[in-house]
Structure formats: structure tokens, C-alpha cells
Amino acid sequence: MVKRSAPFLRPLALAIFAFATLFPLYWVAKIAVTPTALLYSEGLRWWPSVASLEHFGQVWQWAQFPDYFRNSVVVSLSSALLATTLAALGGYALSRRQFRGRAVVSLFLLLTQMFSAMLIIVPLTKLFTASGMINSLLGLGLAYAAFNLPFAIFLMRSFFDALPVELEEAAAIDGFGRFEMLARILLPLALPGLGATLGFTFVEAWSELFLALTLINDEARKTLPTGLMSFITKLGINWGEMSAAGLIALAPACLFFVLVERFLVSGLTAGAVKG
């Protein structure tokens, strides 16, 4: 009986998961296109009687929102590119190089994933204040790159482990140096892994709130996650504009994911099996 009903359980479980995942997004979209005059007068409806894009226009006309959007793009892209570059070098070193303390370095990187940013936020804030990087987009980008780097290194290491060593041996016979071998042979083959790492680090930086809320106090340098909190005031919550701003903030991350999706999937799976 269990085996006979099993084929029906998987589609049912997937349908429940999809509904639980997509329903909040649908409800935010419904609120975003509901005119202000109908938000509280129509009650619970699956779709407003009159749809409008007024909230999206109000968000873009808000003087500070473009600044939040631009800051998020700059910080997320810069931190993702930096973390991916360092992860490629670190992952290659841990995968191919034999050096003293290699196991200790791997263990240290693994242990860093067990600690929350809240545990080090006080010394991190003091360090940024002393170095003049508080309220700095550069400092925030460096913080994001540092926090995402351990996982990114492990991701790139697993992908380099899947590449055959014979490629490097053949390149060494042809007179290639270590960095030339990495740049001209291994990195082109590791493109799916680079795409996966870039996508992961970008989305993590784009959606991060805690560090941005702590390290950035200047209104002109806030990112989108902290900027969305501006819709919460003492007089209440502007649900329409907040929902519209949330959808706008979600769009670049979704677009970036679509662009690197094939690299993300192949990168994560290719690095899962060595050989």
C-alpha cells in the first residue's frame, strides 16, 4: 500500500511546498497593485476589484529609493566579484597544493560557518570605526565578501577536485606556469563553479540586513533591505508602497539567478562527485 501510494505523495508534497513558497509572494504582489483607497475597504479578496501601479510609481518617485537601489547593486556586485576571485584562488590551493597546515585551514574555514555575525558585530564595528570604514559602501562590501568567502572557497574547492589532474600535468609538460595554468586551462573549465559561486555570493549580499543595518547609518548609503524599513513609521506601515518596493528589490536577484542558473546547477552538481 505504501509503495502504491508513493508516486502520489511526491507530487502532493511538491505542490504543498510550492504553494507555501509562492503564496506569500503572490499576496505581496496583490497588495502592491491594490490602490490605497481599497487596501482596507475591500477586506480579504484574492485580487483587487481595481488593479493599479500607483504604489510602484510612488516608490520610484521617492527621492531616496534610487540611492538605495544603486548602493545595493554596487555593494552586491563588488563583494560577489571579490569573493569569487579569492574563492577561486583559495579553492585551487586547497584542492591542488600540498602544504603544512592544509587540514587546519580547512577546519578553520568550516568552523567559521558555525558562528553568527551577531557574535562578532561589536569588535567588527570597532574595527570599522577605527579604520574609517564605518558608513562606507567599500567597508560593507568587504564585510560581505569576508562572511561569504569560507563557503565560496569550499564550493570552488569541490569543483576543482572534480577536474582531472592530468590536465595540469599535460600543461606543465608544455611549459605552463602555475598561474598561467590556472587562468588559461582550469578557470575556463571551472566556469560553472564560478557562476555558482558568483550567484550565491551576490544573492547573499543583496538580501543581507543585519550587517547593513549595523555598519551603515548614513541615509544616503543605505542598501535596499535597510531602506525598506523606512516604510515602517510611528503612524503605521505603508503596506502598498512597502510591497511594491519589495517586489522591485526582488527583481534584480531573480534576474541574476536566471542568468547564472545553468552555471549554478551544473556547478553545484559537478563539484558533488570527484572524478
Backbone as numpy.savetxt, mean C-alpha at the origin, in Angstrom:
# Nx Ny Nz CAx CAy CAz Cx Cy Cz
-22.26 -37.41 2.36 -23.10 -36.21 2.36 -22.23 -34.96 2.36
-21.12 -35.02 3.13 -20.24 -33.86 3.21 -19.57 -33.61 1.87
-19.09 -34.72 1.21 -18.44 -34.57 -0.07 -19.42 -34.10 -1.13
-20.68 -34.57 -1.04 -21.67 -34.19 -2.04 -22.03 -32.71 -1.92
-22.06 -32.19 -0.71 -22.44 -30.80 -0.50 -21.25 -29.83 -0.59
-20.03 -30.39 -0.61 -18.84 -29.54 -0.64 -18.79 -28.61 -1.84
-19.13 -29.05 -3.09 -19.09 -28.13 -4.22 -20.00 -26.92 -4.06
-21.05 -27.03 -3.25 -21.96 -25.90 -3.05 -21.47 -24.98 -1.94
-20.62 -25.50 -1.05 -20.17 -24.69 0.06 -19.16 -23.63 -0.38
-18.30 -23.98 -1.32 -17.29 -23.02 -1.74 -17.90 -21.80 -2.43
-18.80 -21.99 -3.43 -19.42 -20.79 -4.02 -20.22 -19.98 -3.01
-20.86 -20.66 -2.06 -21.62 -19.95 -1.04 -20.70 -19.12 -0.15
-19.59 -19.73 0.26 -18.64 -19.00 1.10 -18.04 -17.81 0.35
-17.72 -17.99 -0.94 -17.19 -16.89 -1.74 -18.21 -15.78 -1.91
-19.48 -16.17 -2.09 -20.53 -15.17 -2.24 -20.71 -14.36 -0.96
-20.67 -15.03 0.18 -20.80 -14.32 1.46 -19.62 -13.39 1.67
-18.43 -13.87 1.35 -17.24 -13.04 1.51 -17.29 -11.83 0.59
-17.71 -12.04 -0.67 -17.80 -10.92 -1.62 -18.83 -9.90 -1.16
-19.96 -10.38 -0.64 -20.99 -9.46 -0.16 -20.49 -8.64 1.03
-19.84 -9.32 1.98 -19.33 -8.62 3.16 -18.24 -7.62 2.80
-17.50 -7.89 1.72 -16.42 -7.00 1.30 -16.94 -5.81 0.50
-17.89 -6.07 -0.40 -18.34 -5.04 -1.33 -19.49 -4.20 -0.81
-20.26 -4.73 0.15 -21.44 -3.97 0.62 -21.04 -2.63 1.26
-20.01 -2.57 2.13 -19.63 -1.25 2.66 -19.24 -0.27 1.57
-18.53 -0.76 0.53 -18.15 0.12 -0.57 -19.38 0.61 -1.33
-20.34 -0.29 -1.54 -21.58 0.11 -2.20 -22.32 1.15 -1.38
-22.37 0.98 -0.06 -23.11 1.91 0.78 -22.44 3.28 0.80
-21.11 3.31 0.79 -20.40 4.59 0.71 -20.71 5.28 -0.61
-20.73 4.52 -1.70 -21.06 5.10 -3.00 -22.49 5.62 -3.02
-23.41 4.90 -2.37 -24.81 5.34 -2.31 -24.92 6.67 -1.56
-24.21 6.80 -0.45 -24.24 8.06 0.31 -23.59 9.18 -0.50
-22.52 8.86 -1.25 -21.80 9.89 -1.99 -22.65 10.52 -3.08
-23.58 9.76 -3.67 -24.40 10.30 -4.77 -25.78 10.74 -4.29
-26.02 10.70 -2.97 -27.30 11.16 -2.43 -27.21 12.65 -2.12
-28.07 13.48 -2.67 -28.05 14.91 -2.37 -28.19 15.18 -0.88
-27.64 16.28 -0.42 -27.68 16.61 1.01 -29.10 16.68 1.52
-30.00 17.20 0.72 -31.39 17.36 1.16 -32.09 16.03 1.39
-31.58 14.95 0.78 -32.24 13.65 0.90 -31.51 12.68 1.83
-30.34 13.08 2.35 -29.55 12.15 3.16 -30.32 11.65 4.38
-31.05 12.53 5.04 -31.74 12.16 6.27 -33.26 12.10 6.11
-33.76 12.54 4.97 -35.22 12.56 4.80 -35.77 11.29 4.17
-34.97 10.59 3.37 -35.48 9.40 2.68 -35.37 8.14 3.52
-34.61 8.16 4.57 -34.45 6.95 5.37 -33.57 5.93 4.65
-33.75 4.65 5.02 -32.95 3.58 4.43 -33.53 3.19 3.07
-32.76 3.43 2.03 -33.13 3.04 0.67 -31.90 2.41 0.01
-32.16 1.48 -0.90 -31.05 0.85 -1.60 -30.38 1.81 -2.57
-31.09 2.80 -3.04 -30.54 3.80 -3.94 -31.38 5.06 -3.82
-30.76 6.23 -3.86 -31.54 7.45 -3.69 -32.51 7.68 -4.84
-33.62 8.34 -4.55 -34.60 8.63 -5.60 -34.03 9.58 -6.64
-33.10 10.43 -6.22 -32.41 11.35 -7.12 -30.91 11.26 -6.84
-30.13 10.88 -7.84 -28.68 10.79 -7.69 -28.02 12.09 -8.16
-26.97 12.46 -7.47 -26.29 13.71 -7.79 -24.80 13.58 -7.49
-24.00 14.35 -8.23 -22.56 14.38 -8.02 -22.13 15.64 -7.28
-23.06 16.26 -6.58 -22.75 17.52 -5.91 -21.66 17.37 -4.86
-21.65 16.23 -4.17 -20.64 16.04 -3.13 -19.23 15.95 -3.73
-19.11 15.31 -4.89 -17.80 15.22 -5.54 -17.32 16.61 -5.96
-18.23 17.42 -6.49 -17.85 18.78 -6.85 -17.45 19.62 -5.66
-18.17 19.45 -4.55 -17.83 20.21 -3.34 -16.46 19.80 -2.79
-16.14 18.50 -2.90 -14.85 18.04 -2.42 -13.71 18.64 -3.24
-13.82 18.61 -4.57 -12.76 19.14 -5.42 -12.65 20.65 -5.33
-13.77 21.32 -5.02 -13.72 22.77 -4.86 -13.13 23.18 -3.51
-13.04 22.24 -2.60 -12.44 22.52 -1.31 -10.94 22.75 -1.52
-10.45 23.88 -1.08 -9.10 24.32 -1.43 -8.02 23.35 -0.98
-8.20 22.68 0.14 -7.13 21.85 0.71 -7.11 20.43 0.15
-8.22 19.96 -0.42 -8.26 18.57 -0.87 -7.23 18.27 -1.96
-7.06 19.13 -2.99 -6.00 18.86 -3.98 -4.61 18.75 -3.35
-4.36 19.54 -2.30 -3.07 19.44 -1.61 -2.92 18.08 -0.94
-3.97 17.62 -0.27 -3.93 16.29 0.35 -3.66 15.22 -0.69
-4.33 15.33 -1.83 -4.19 14.32 -2.90 -2.76 14.33 -3.43
-2.22 15.52 -3.70 -0.86 15.62 -4.24 0.16 15.10 -3.23
-0.02 15.42 -1.97 0.90 14.94 -0.94 0.91 13.42 -0.86
-0.26 12.81 -0.96 -0.33 11.35 -0.90 0.37 10.72 -2.10
0.18 11.30 -3.27 0.85 10.78 -4.46 2.36 10.86 -4.32
2.86 12.01 -3.87 4.31 12.20 -3.74 4.90 11.25 -2.70
4.26 11.17 -1.53 4.79 10.34 -0.46 4.70 8.86 -0.82
3.58 8.43 -1.35 3.39 7.01 -1.65 4.32 6.54 -2.76
4.42 7.30 -3.83 5.28 6.90 -4.94 6.76 6.91 -4.53
7.18 7.96 -3.85 8.59 8.05 -3.46 8.98 6.93 -2.49
8.12 6.67 -1.50 8.43 5.61 -0.54 8.39 4.24 -1.20
7.45 4.03 -2.13 7.36 2.74 -2.82 8.58 2.50 -3.70
9.02 3.52 -4.43 10.20 3.37 -5.28 11.46 3.14 -4.45
11.59 3.86 -3.33 12.76 3.68 -2.47 12.77 2.29 -1.84
11.61 1.88 -1.30 11.55 0.57 -0.65 11.78 -0.56 -1.65
11.25 -0.43 -2.87 11.44 -1.47 -3.88 12.90 -1.56 -4.31
13.56 -0.41 -4.47 14.98 -0.41 -4.85 15.84 -1.07 -3.78
15.64 -0.68 -2.53 16.42 -1.26 -1.44 16.07 -2.73 -1.24
14.79 -3.08 -1.44 14.37 -4.48 -1.28 15.01 -5.37 -2.34
15.15 -4.84 -3.55 15.80 -5.62 -4.61 17.24 -5.92 -4.25
17.95 -4.92 -3.73 19.35 -5.12 -3.34 19.45 -6.04 -2.13
18.61 -5.78 -1.11 18.66 -6.61 0.09 18.20 -8.04 -0.16
17.14 -8.19 -0.97 16.66 -9.54 -1.28 17.68 -10.34 -2.06
18.38 -9.68 -2.98 19.42 -10.37 -3.74 20.56 -10.79 -2.84
20.96 -9.91 -1.92 22.07 -10.23 -1.02 21.72 -11.42 -0.13
20.51 -11.44 0.42 20.12 -12.55 1.29 19.91 -13.84 0.52
19.57 -13.73 -0.75 19.32 -14.92 -1.55 20.60 -15.54 -2.10
21.54 -14.69 -2.52 22.70 -15.20 -3.26 24.01 -15.13 -2.50
24.16 -14.16 -1.63 25.44 -13.96 -0.97 25.51 -14.75 0.32
26.67 -15.36 0.57 26.93 -16.05 1.82 27.85 -15.18 2.66
27.35 -14.66 3.77 28.16 -13.80 4.61 27.84 -14.08 6.08
28.78 -13.71 6.93 28.61 -13.94 8.36 27.46 -13.07 8.90
26.59 -13.68 9.68 25.45 -12.97 10.24 24.23 -12.94 9.34
24.26 -13.72 8.27 23.12 -13.74 7.34 21.86 -14.20 8.04
21.96 -15.24 8.86 20.79 -15.74 9.57 20.29 -14.73 10.60
21.22 -14.00 11.20 20.83 -12.99 12.20 20.08 -11.85 11.52
20.55 -11.45 10.35 19.87 -10.38 9.61 18.45 -10.82 9.22
18.32 -12.04 8.74 17.00 -12.54 8.38 16.08 -12.60 9.59
16.61 -13.05 10.72 15.80 -13.11 11.94 15.40 -11.72 12.41
16.32 -10.77 12.31 16.02 -9.40 12.72 14.92 -8.81 11.86
14.99 -9.03 10.55 13.95 -8.53 9.66 12.60 -9.17 9.98
12.62 -10.45 10.33 11.39 -11.13 10.69 10.81 -10.58 11.99
11.67 -10.30 12.95 11.20 -9.80 14.24 10.59 -8.41 14.11
11.09 -7.60 13.19 10.53 -6.25 13.03 9.08 -6.28 12.61
8.63 -7.37 11.99 7.24 -7.46 11.57 6.30 -7.77 12.73
6.85 -8.08 13.88 6.03 -8.44 15.03 5.71 -7.24 15.92
6.27 -6.07 15.61 6.08 -4.91 16.45 5.25 -3.86 15.72
4.36 -3.23 16.45 3.53 -2.19 15.89 4.28 -0.86 15.90
3.87 0.03 15.00 4.48 1.36 14.95 4.23 2.14 16.23
3.18 1.80 16.95 2.86 2.50 18.20 3.95 2.32 19.25
4.70 1.22 19.16 5.72 0.95 20.17 6.93 1.86 20.03
7.16 2.38 18.84 8.36 3.20 18.63 8.00 4.61 18.19
6.74 4.99 18.29 6.35 6.30 17.77 6.98 7.43 18.57
7.16 7.25 19.90 7.76 8.31 20.72 9.21 8.56 20.33
10.09 7.54 20.35 11.48 7.81 19.90 11.55 8.23 18.44
10.65 7.73 17.59 10.65 8.13 16.19 10.32 9.61 16.05
9.34 10.07 16.82 8.98 11.49 16.78 10.13 12.36 17.27
10.80 11.94 18.34 11.94 12.70 18.85 13.07 12.74 17.82
13.30 11.61 17.15 14.34 11.56 16.13 14.01 12.49 14.97
12.76 12.47 14.53 12.37 13.34 13.42 12.42 14.81 13.82
12.06 15.11 15.06 12.12 16.50 15.53 13.55 16.99 15.59
14.46 16.16 16.11 15.86 16.55 16.23 16.53 16.70 14.86
16.09 15.91 13.89 16.70 15.96 12.56 16.01 16.95 11.63
14.95 17.60 12.12 14.25 18.59 11.30 13.33 17.99 10.26
12.97 16.71 10.39 12.11 16.06 9.40 10.66 15.95 9.85
10.33 16.53 11.01 8.95 16.55 11.43 8.19 17.51 10.51
6.95 17.20 10.20 6.16 17.98 9.24 6.81 18.03 7.87
7.49 16.95 7.51 8.18 16.88 6.21 7.65 15.68 5.43
7.31 15.92 4.17 6.88 14.81 3.31 8.04 13.85 3.07
9.25 14.37 3.01 10.44 13.51 2.86 10.57 12.58 4.05
10.41 13.13 5.26 10.51 12.29 6.45 9.43 11.24 6.50
8.21 11.61 6.13 7.12 10.64 6.13 7.36 9.54 5.11
7.86 9.92 3.94 8.18 8.91 2.93 9.27 7.96 3.39
10.28 8.48 4.07 11.35 7.62 4.61 10.80 6.67 5.67
9.89 7.18 6.51 9.29 6.33 7.54 8.48 5.20 6.90
7.70 5.51 5.88 6.93 4.47 5.19 7.85 3.44 4.56
8.91 3.91 3.90 9.85 2.99 3.26 10.51 2.08 4.29
10.85 2.64 5.45 11.51 1.84 6.49 10.56 0.78 7.05
9.31 1.14 7.28 8.37 0.19 7.86 7.98 -0.91 6.87
7.95 -0.60 5.58 7.57 -1.59 4.58 8.75 -2.40 4.07
9.97 -1.96 4.38 11.16 -2.59 3.81 11.35 -4.05 4.23
11.18 -4.43 5.51 11.42 -5.84 5.86 10.60 -6.83 5.05
9.28 -6.58 4.95 8.46 -7.51 4.17 8.84 -7.46 2.70
9.17 -6.26 2.20 9.55 -6.14 0.80 10.84 -6.92 0.51
11.77 -6.91 1.45 13.01 -7.68 1.26 12.71 -9.17 1.22
11.87 -9.65 2.12 11.51 -11.07 2.11 10.80 -11.45 0.81
9.96 -10.54 0.32 9.26 -10.81 -0.93 10.23 -10.93 -2.10
11.17 -10.00 -2.19 12.15 -10.06 -3.28 13.12 -11.23 -3.09
13.44 -11.55 -1.85 14.34 -12.69 -1.61 13.70 -13.98 -2.11
12.42 -14.18 -1.82 11.75 -15.39 -2.27 11.71 -15.47 -3.78
11.62 -14.34 -4.44 11.59 -14.37 -5.90 12.98 -14.67 -6.47
14.02 -14.07 -5.89 15.38 -14.38 -6.35 15.73 -15.84 -6.09
15.19 -16.41 -5.01 15.43 -17.83 -4.73 14.87 -18.72 -5.84
13.81 -18.23 -6.50 13.17 -19.03 -7.55 13.93 -18.96 -8.87
14.86 -18.02 -9.01 15.63 -17.91 -10.25 16.83 -18.87 -10.21
17.11 -19.55 -11.30 18.22 -20.52 -11.30 19.57 -19.84 -11.16
20.43 -20.46 -10.36 21.78 -19.94 -10.14 22.62 -20.04 -11.41
22.26 -20.96 -12.30 23.04 -21.16 -13.52 23.09 -19.90 -14.38
22.06 -19.04 -14.27 22.08 -17.79 -15.03 23.26 -16.92 -14.61
23.51 -16.85 -13.33 24.62 -16.03 -12.84 25.96 -16.68 -13.18
26.01 -17.99 -13.13 27.25 -18.67 -13.47 27.62 -18.44 -14.93
26.60 -18.48 -15.81 26.86 -18.22 -17.22 27.27 -16.77 -17.44
26.63 -15.85 -16.71 26.99 -14.44 -16.85 28.39 -14.17 -16.32
28.79 -14.86 -15.25 30.13 -14.68 -14.71 31.18 -15.16 -15.71
30.89 -16.24 -16.42 31.82 -16.73 -17.43 31.99 -15.71 -18.56
30.89 -14.99 -18.86 30.95 -13.96 -19.91 31.58 -12.67 -19.43
32.01 -12.61 -18.16 32.70 -11.45 -17.66 31.83 -10.41 -17.00
30.60 -10.74 -16.67 29.71 -9.79 -16.02 30.12 -9.60 -14.56
30.08 -8.36 -14.10 30.29 -8.08 -12.69 29.01 -8.33 -11.90
29.14 -8.21 -10.57 28.00 -8.52 -9.72 26.82 -7.58 -9.99
27.07 -6.27 -10.02 25.97 -5.32 -10.23 25.47 -5.35 -11.67
26.37 -5.57 -12.61 25.96 -5.67 -14.01 25.09 -6.90 -14.22
25.43 -7.99 -13.54 24.64 -9.21 -13.60 23.24 -8.99 -13.03
23.20 -8.26 -11.92 21.91 -7.99 -11.28 21.04 -7.08 -12.15
21.66 -6.03 -12.72 20.89 -5.05 -13.47 20.45 -5.57 -14.84
21.29 -6.33 -15.51 21.00 -6.70 -16.90 20.35 -8.06 -17.05
20.47 -8.92 -16.04 19.94 -10.28 -16.18 18.86 -10.58 -15.16
19.18 -10.40 -13.88 18.26 -10.85 -12.84 17.05 -9.93 -12.68
17.28 -8.62 -12.65 16.16 -7.70 -12.44 15.11 -7.77 -13.56
15.52 -7.88 -14.84 14.47 -8.06 -15.87 13.66 -9.33 -15.66
14.31 -10.41 -15.20 13.57 -11.64 -14.91 12.73 -11.50 -13.64
13.16 -10.61 -12.76 12.44 -10.41 -11.50 11.40 -9.32 -11.60
11.02 -8.93 -12.81 10.05 -7.86 -12.99 8.72 -8.13 -12.28
8.18 -9.36 -12.34 6.95 -9.61 -11.57 7.13 -9.39 -10.07
8.28 -9.78 -9.54 8.54 -9.55 -8.12 8.66 -8.07 -7.80
9.30 -7.32 -8.70 9.40 -5.88 -8.49 8.02 -5.23 -8.53
7.17 -5.69 -9.46 5.82 -5.16 -9.53 5.01 -5.48 -8.29
5.18 -6.69 -7.78 4.47 -7.07 -6.56 4.92 -6.23 -5.37
6.23 -6.03 -5.27 6.77 -5.22 -4.17 6.35 -3.77 -4.29
6.40 -3.23 -5.50 5.99 -1.84 -5.72 4.51 -1.65 -5.39
3.68 -2.59 -5.81 2.25 -2.48 -5.52 1.95 -2.56 -4.04
2.61 -3.48 -3.35 2.39 -3.62 -1.91 2.81 -2.37 -1.15
4.01 -1.87 -1.43 4.50 -0.71 -0.69 3.70 0.55 -1.01
3.24 0.68 -2.25 2.45 1.86 -2.60 1.11 1.86 -1.87
0.41 0.74 -1.89 -0.91 0.68 -1.24 -0.77 0.86 0.26
0.27 0.28 0.85 0.48 0.44 2.29 0.73 1.91 2.66
1.52 2.60 1.86 1.79 4.01 2.15 0.57 4.88 1.87
-0.18 4.55 0.83 -1.34 5.35 0.45 -2.43 5.31 1.53
-2.59 4.20 2.18 -3.69 4.03 3.13 -3.28 4.23 4.59
-2.00 4.51 4.86 -1.53 4.61 6.24 -2.02 5.89 6.91
-2.45 5.78 8.16 -3.00 6.92 8.90 -2.17 7.28 10.12
-1.73 6.30 10.90 -1.15 6.58 12.22 0.11 7.42 12.12
1.06 7.03 11.28 2.30 7.78 11.16 2.05 9.17 10.57
1.18 9.24 9.58 0.86 10.54 8.98 0.21 11.47 9.98
-0.62 10.91 10.85 -1.30 11.72 11.86 -0.33 12.21 12.93
0.71 11.43 13.19 1.66 11.77 14.25 2.80 12.67 13.77
3.32 12.39 12.58 4.51 13.08 12.09 4.20 14.34 11.28
2.95 14.51 10.87 2.57 15.68 10.07 1.50 16.46 10.81
1.82 17.69 11.17 0.86 18.57 11.82 0.48 19.77 10.96
1.30 20.08 9.99 1.04 21.20 9.09 -0.11 20.84 8.16
-1.12 21.69 8.10 -2.31 21.42 7.30 -1.97 21.26 5.82
-1.01 22.02 5.33 -0.66 21.98 3.91 0.10 20.73 3.52
0.60 19.95 4.49 1.38 18.76 4.19 0.67 17.46 4.58
-0.58 17.55 4.95 -1.32 16.35 5.32 -1.60 15.49 4.09
-1.73 14.19 4.33 -2.08 13.26 3.26 -3.58 12.97 3.30
-4.05 12.20 2.35 -5.49 11.95 2.23 -6.10 11.28 3.46
-5.49 10.24 4.04 -6.12 9.62 5.22 -6.34 10.60 6.37
-5.38 11.48 6.62 -5.57 12.47 7.68 -6.49 13.59 7.22
-6.45 13.91 5.93 -7.34 14.95 5.41 -8.80 14.58 5.51
-9.10 13.29 5.38 -10.50 12.85 5.48 -11.07 13.11 6.87
-10.21 13.18 7.86 -10.69 13.43 9.21 -11.22 14.86 9.37
-10.90 15.73 8.41 -11.38 17.11 8.48 -12.89 17.20 8.29
-13.51 16.16 7.75 -14.95 16.17 7.58 -15.69 15.87 8.88
-14.93 15.50 9.90 -15.52 15.27 11.22 -15.31 16.54 12.04
-16.37 17.24 12.34 -16.30 18.50 13.06 -17.08 18.42 14.37
-17.03 19.48 15.14 -17.78 19.54 16.39 -19.29 19.55 16.14
-19.67 20.00 14.98 -21.10 20.08 14.65 -21.64 18.78 14.08
-20.77 17.85 13.77 -21.22 16.57 13.23 -20.29 16.08 12.13
-20.76 15.10 11.40 -19.99 14.49 10.31 -20.67 14.78 8.99
-19.92 15.32 8.06 -20.44 15.59 6.72 -20.35 14.30 5.91
-21.37 13.46 6.03 -21.32 12.12 5.45 -21.21 12.15 3.93
-21.93 13.05 3.29 -21.90 13.08 1.84 -20.52 13.40 1.28
-19.92 14.47 1.76 -18.61 14.85 1.26 -17.53 13.86 1.70
-17.66 13.33 2.92 -16.68 12.34 3.37 -16.74 11.08 2.50
-17.93 10.63 2.15 -18.06 9.44 1.29 -17.50 9.71 -0.09
-17.78 10.89 -0.64 -17.24 11.23 -1.95 -15.72 11.31 -1.91
-15.18 11.94 -0.87 -13.73 12.04 -0.74 -13.10 10.66 -0.55
-13.78 9.78 0.18 -13.27 8.43 0.36 -13.18 7.66 -0.94
-14.19 7.81 -1.81 -14.15 7.14 -3.11 -13.06 7.71 -3.99
-12.88 9.03 -3.94 -11.79 9.65 -4.72 -10.44 9.15 -4.22
-10.30 9.03 -2.90 -9.04 8.55 -2.34 -8.79 7.08 -2.68
-9.87 6.32 -2.84 -9.73 4.90 -3.15 -9.36 4.66 -4.60
-9.74 5.57 -5.49 -9.55 5.36 -6.93 -8.09 5.16 -7.33
-7.14 6.01 -6.90 -5.74 5.79 -7.33 -5.17 4.45 -6.87
-5.50 4.03 -5.65 -5.00 2.74 -5.18 -5.55 1.60 -6.02
-6.84 1.67 -6.37 -7.44 0.63 -7.22 -6.81 0.65 -8.61
-6.61 1.86 -9.16 -6.00 1.97 -10.49 -4.58 1.44 -10.48
-3.82 1.77 -9.46 -2.44 1.28 -9.36 -2.43 -0.24 -9.24
-3.39 -0.79 -8.47 -3.45 -2.24 -8.32 -3.77 -2.91 -9.65
-4.68 -2.32 -10.43 -5.02 -2.89 -11.73 -3.80 -2.89 -12.65
-3.00 -1.83 -12.59 -1.83 -1.73 -13.46 -0.76 -2.76 -13.12
-0.62 -3.09 -11.84 0.44 -4.03 -11.43 -0.13 -5.39 -11.04
-1.41 -5.62 -11.35 -2.04 -6.87 -10.89 -1.33 -8.10 -11.43
-1.03 -8.10 -12.73 -0.39 -9.30 -13.29 1.00 -9.52 -12.69
1.71 -8.43 -12.38 2.99 -8.58 -11.71 2.81 -9.03 -10.27
1.75 -8.52 -9.63 1.51 -8.87 -8.23 1.22 -10.34 -8.07
0.31 -10.87 -8.90 -0.07 -12.27 -8.81 1.09 -13.19 -9.17
1.74 -12.92 -10.30 2.86 -13.78 -10.72 4.04 -13.65 -9.79
4.25 -12.46 -9.23 5.35 -12.28 -8.30 5.17 -13.04 -7.01
3.95 -12.97 -6.45 3.69 -13.68 -5.20 3.72 -15.18 -5.38
3.24 -15.68 -6.50 3.20 -17.12 -6.72 4.56 -17.66 -7.16
5.28 -16.89 -7.99 6.57 -17.38 -8.46 7.57 -17.51 -7.33
7.48 -16.62 -6.35 8.41 -16.68 -5.23 8.02 -17.69 -4.18
6.87 -18.33 -4.36 6.39 -19.27 -3.35 7.09 -20.62 -3.45
7.59 -20.96 -4.64 8.22 -22.27 -4.86 9.61 -22.03 -5.43
10.57 -22.61 -4.82 11.94 -22.47 -5.28 12.24 -23.52 -6.32
12.93 -23.12 -7.39 13.31 -24.09 -8.40 13.28 -23.51 -9.79
